[in-house]
């Protein structure tokens, strides 16, 4: 109960901070007129991100591409918005996990590996992200906009196809409830690679870990929740680089899209719980596939 109330208090605190920042501006009404529409972008992005485990970049990066943002601005701004939306989603999912655990329902057994999964993935994910961010030569290699959009598209399409395969090839609904030695080896490895990809595309680690857990026959809702919490902690680890080094965050967009993302992150859980496991997989895969196709430079 304490953790659940704490999550609510944090949400209220975030809303209060947003209002203070908004009305601290000298031209508040002008900002609302020019950028208020980004609230809906943040809302949409966070709902899909927190309902699928995919980072919010699956929505934000293609949109910023249409706005002719530079690569640095697209990635940095996406990270900042995700710090809002993915955090709200992570708190919501964690509260749901604690509630489910306290209820002693049979479904709670599917969520037993959550703590271990996060311990295995969060540190290597942040490490992989930092390794890419602090390596100027590697990061500069992907500074061309076409490289960003092509990589985003190919990565998204590959993930979508992998999830489609799990729907038709893995029909067994006897979910795993424990991590094996196999998982102890592969989860940190996948998270390390995913963290590096996230530094480049602003998406990656959540998608990879969610797909891996689904393929390994873990509960789909559990896989999404683990991916959301992992993504939230990863983007917080990566935002430091953009605050201090690139300084490419487009703050007027973040101010409004971030607010919408907080609301979307809270609402997303209900969307996930509404769908069946099979339909949720198809929804996840279909959305990522469409975004991947639209991101290719042709």
Helices and strands as residue ranges (DSSP letters): H 2-24, H 28-35, H 38-52, H 57-66, H 71-103, G 106-111, H 114-133, H 136-141, H 145-169, H 181-201, H 205-215, H 220-241, I 242-246, H 251-274, H 277-295
